[in-house]
Amino acid sequence: MPAPIDFYFELSSPYSYLAARKIGDVAKLYDRAVHWWPIMLGVIFQTTQNRPLMEQPLKADYTDRDVRRVARDMGLPFAPPVAGFPFASHVGARAIYWAADQEEGADARLAVALFQAVFERGQSITDAAAVGRVGDAVGLDGAALIDAVGMPAVKDRLRAANDRALAAGVCGAPFFIVDEEPFWGCDRLDHVERWLATGGW
């Protein structure tokens, strides 16, 4: 079996939302699984000495326009996060790692649902109760999820994922690794697909 696509993403990143809505379809075309890795961009930025796009002059205005344009081009709805950008996404990220242990595909299902809650329905996912409600909506045990996100072992999973991302050279989100080849950005999804189709260039 070919190796899965490693998909690193940040729940507060609008470009990660757009990528998350498409990466499953791209992978399916080439019989690839997707390994979903929620990470914290703040940890990455400590190494890259960067900061969120929406906190940077000029880039903030451009990003607001670009995200909406890309969403329209991809045929996806988009609404700015009600909690602002960036928002605290660690609870949702922990929940996704917990979901991965519940049943196959539950992590992807929860991740997409959390993105939709934020960027399509204008909901906040900054607290455990809100994330639990999304978990309930996708067939998970919301009460168990709420308990789990505070457990040290689940917190450690997210810390380990951040370390893994840094070791793999992840410099932003979304970030894809296909057969050890890195691709950064939602606008590289077409490159990911061509790499899968051709075996690289």
C-alpha positions in Angstrom: 0.0 0.0 0.0 1.3 3.5 -0.8 2.1 5.7 2.2 -0.6 8.0 3.5 -0.5 11.7 2.8 0.5 13.6 6.0 -1.8 16.6 6.3 -0.8 19.1 8.9 -3.3 21.8 9.7 -4.3 24.4 12.2 -8.0 24.7 13.1 -7.9 28.5 13.2 -6.4 28.8 9.7 -8.8 29.6 6.9 -6.5 28.1 4.3 -6.4 24.9 6.4 -10.2 24.9 6.3 -10.2 25.1 2.5 -7.5 22.4 2.2 -9.4 20.1 4.6 -12.5 20.3 2.5 -10.6 19.0 -0.6 -7.7 16.8 0.5 -9.9 13.7 1.0 -11.2 13.9 -2.5 -7.7 14.3 -4.0 -6.3 11.4 -2.0 -9.2 9.1 -2.9 -8.5 9.6 -6.6 -5.1 7.9 -6.1 -6.1 5.4 -3.5 -4.2 7.2 -0.7 -5.2 7.5 2.9 -4.8 10.8 4.7 -3.2 11.1 8.1 -4.7 14.1 9.8 -2.3 16.1 12.0 -3.8 19.1 13.8 -1.0 21.3 15.1 -0.5 24.7 16.7 0.9 27.3 14.4 2.1 29.3 17.4 4.6 26.6 18.1 5.8 26.7 14.5 6.0 30.5 14.5 8.4 30.3 17.5 10.8 28.5 15.2 10.1 30.5 12.0 9.9 33.8 13.9 6.7 34.5 12.0 3.3 35.7 13.2 -0.3 35.2 12.0 -1.1 36.8 8.6 -4.0 38.7 10.1 -1.6 40.4 12.5 0.7 41.7 9.7 0.1 45.1 8.0 -1.0 44.8 4.4 -0.9 41.0 4.4 -4.0 41.1 6.7 -6.1 43.0 4.2 -4.8 40.8 1.3 -5.5 37.6 3.2 -9.1 38.6 3.9 -9.7 39.2 0.3 -7.7 36.2 -1.0 -9.4 33.6 1.3 -12.8 34.7 0.1 -11.7 34.6 -3.5 -10.2 31.1 -3.1 -13.3 29.8 -1.4 -15.4 31.1 -4.2 -13.1 29.4 -6.8 -13.3 26.1 -4.9 -17.1 26.3 -4.5 -17.0 26.5 -0.8 -18.8 28.7 1.7 -16.7 31.0 3.9 -17.4 33.1 7.0 -14.8 34.8 9.2 -14.4 33.1 12.6 -16.6 34.7 15.2 -13.7 34.3 17.7 -11.4 36.3 15.5 -8.2 35.1 13.9 -6.2 33.4 15.2 -8.3 31.9 17.9 -7.4 29.3 20.6 -7.8 26.0 18.8 -6.0 23.6 21.2 -9.2 22.0 22.5 -10.4 21.1 19.1 -6.9 19.8 18.1 -6.8 17.6 21.2 -10.3 16.3 20.4 -9.2 15.2 17.0 -6.4 13.1 18.4 -8.8 11.5 20.9 -11.3 10.8 18.0 -8.6 9.0 16.1 -8.6 6.4 18.8 -12.3 5.9 18.8 -12.9 4.5 15.3 -11.3 4.6 11.9 -12.0 7.9 10.1 -13.4 9.7 13.2 -10.5 12.1 13.3 -11.1 13.3 9.7 -14.8 13.5 10.3 -14.5 15.6 13.4 -11.8 17.8 11.9 -14.0 18.6 8.9 -17.0 19.2 11.1 -15.0 21.6 13.3 -13.8 23.5 10.3 -17.4 23.7 9.0 -18.7 25.0 12.4 -16.1 27.8 12.3 -15.8 28.8 8.7 -19.3 27.9 7.3 -21.7 28.4 10.2 -20.0 31.1 12.2 -19.7 29.1 15.4 -17.0 29.2 18.1 -15.0 26.1 19.0 -12.8 27.6 21.6 -14.2 25.7 24.6 -14.7 22.0 25.3 -18.5 22.2 25.5 -18.7 23.6 21.9 -16.3 21.0 20.6 -18.3 18.3 22.4 -21.5 19.5 20.6 -19.7 19.1 17.3 -18.5 15.7 18.3 -22.1 14.7 19.2 -23.2 15.9 15.7 -20.8 13.5 14.0 -21.7 10.5 16.0 -19.0 10.7 18.8 -19.6 10.7 22.5 -19.5 14.4 23.3 -19.4 13.9 27.0 -16.5 11.5 26.7 -14.8 14.0 24.4 -15.2 16.8 26.9 -13.5 14.7 29.6 -10.8 13.5 27.3 -9.5 16.9 26.1 -8.3 17.7 29.7 -6.4 14.4 30.1 -2.6 14.6 30.2 -2.2 11.8 27.7 -4.4 13.6 25.2 -2.5 16.9 25.8 0.7 15.0 25.2 -0.5 13.8 21.8 -0.8 17.4 20.6 2.6 18.3 22.0 4.1 15.3 20.3 2.4 16.2 17.0 3.9 19.7 17.2 7.3 18.2 17.8 6.8 15.8 14.9 5.8 18.7 12.6 8.9 20.7 13.4 11.1 17.6 12.9 9.4 17.1 9.5 10.1 20.7 8.4 6.5 21.9 8.6 6.8 25.7 8.3 3.1 26.7 8.1 -0.4 25.3 7.6 -1.8 23.7 5.6 1.2 21.5 4.9 1.2 18.2 3.0 3.9 15.5 2.8 3.5 13.1 0.0 6.1 10.3 -0.2 8.6 12.5 1.7 8.0 15.5 -0.6 6.7 18.6 1.2 4.1 21.0 -0.1 3.1 24.2 1.8 -0.2 26.0 1.3 -3.7 25.5 0.1 -2.6 26.7 -3.3 -0.3 23.7 -3.6 -3.2 21.2 -3.7 -2.9 21.1 -7.5 0.8 20.2 -7.1 -0.1 17.5 -4.6 -2.5 16.0 -7.1 0.0 16.2 -10.0 2.7 14.6 -7.8 0.3 11.8 -6.9 -0.7 11.3 -10.6 2.9 11.3 -12.0 5.0 10.1 -9.1 6.9 13.4 -9.0 8.9 15.6 -11.3 
